[in-house]
């Protein structure tokens, strides 16, 4: 029987472009070398990647002949708000970003996602730790891939 993957200690490192997207906005540096480099722990993280395709089969074909044209997707996460640094994504809607995700000690667990911050929500409930919910559209203008 397969062993389920238990994820804990999801570390998120984030870097942003220098301005909001508009024309030739600079691509953000790698989160490890960025200054400033934002780090936080993720409460939840969901990545969804889709592939757009074109059917190249002919009229008399007996099989589908699908060709991938591009990838797209989204990164949705809830991150814990640090009491000294405050919210990371607040005020960054419309900014290009790179998000490096490290899933604890899981093999092959480091992935860097490239995208555009499209939605940010600050969650404040009395008696609970504050969280920030963010949606990042993967594959924004200026990036050559949605992840590395």
C-alpha positions, -999 to 999 in steps of 0.1 A, spaced: 0 0 0 14 34 -9 24 58 19 6 91 18 26 122 14 24 143 45 35 179 40 45 201 68 67 232 71 60 245 37 84 274 32 75 301 7 101 327 -6 88 355 -27 104 382 -49 85 410 -68 93 431 -98 102 467 -92 68 482 -102 33 470 -110 29 453 -145 26 478 -172 45 475 -205 81 464 -202 80 456 -164 112 440 -152 111 403 -144 117 397 -106 150 382 -96 152 348 -80 137 348 -45 170 336 -30 190 365 -43 163 392 -42 166 422 -20 141 424 -3 135 386 -1 102 378 17 99 345 35 68 329 52 51 296 61 22 285 40 -10 273 58 -24 259 25 -10 258 -11 -27 246 -43 -12 247 -78 -33 240 -108 -16 238 -143 -35 233 -175 -23 227 -210 -40 244 -241 -40 221 -271 -49 221 -308 -63 190 -326 -41 183 -356 -59 152 -368 -72 150 -403 -107 143 -415 -99 106 -420 -78 101 -389 -87 73 -366 -70 89 -336 -68 123 -320 -35 140 -327 -32 167 -300 -5 193 -300 3 215 -269 4 252 -276 9 266 -241 6 261 -204 -14 282 -179 -25 279 -144 -28 294 -109 -11 292 -75 -35 297 -46 -22 298 -11 -29 310 24 2 322 42 7 331 79 12 368 85 44 376 103 38 399 133 69 420 125 70 420 87 32 421 82 14 410 51 36 403 21 11 405 -8 -11 434 4 -7 462 -22 10 439 -47 -20 431 -69 -8 436 -105 28 429 -97 50 402 -113 64 377 -88 85 346 -84 74 322 -56 99 295 -45 81 267 -26 99 242 -5 78 213 8 97 204 40 120 174 35 101 158 6 123 146 -23 121 169 -53 102 194 -32 116 227 -45 97 245 -73 98 282 -83 66 295 -99 64 327 -121 33 348 -124 11 378 -117 -6 386 -84 -43 388 -92 -61 386 -59 -52 392 -23 -73 389 9 -63 395 44 -81 372 69 -85 385 104 -105 365 130 -104 374 167 -84 349 186 -68 334 156 -35 339 137 -38 362 107 -35 347 73 -32 362 38 -49 345 9 -33 351 -25 -40 340 -61 -12 342 -87 -19 337 -124 9 316 -137 26 325 -169 24 363 -171 39 385 -199 77 387 -194 82 351 -182 93 323 -206 78 296 -184 53 292 -156 77 273 -133 113 263 -130 
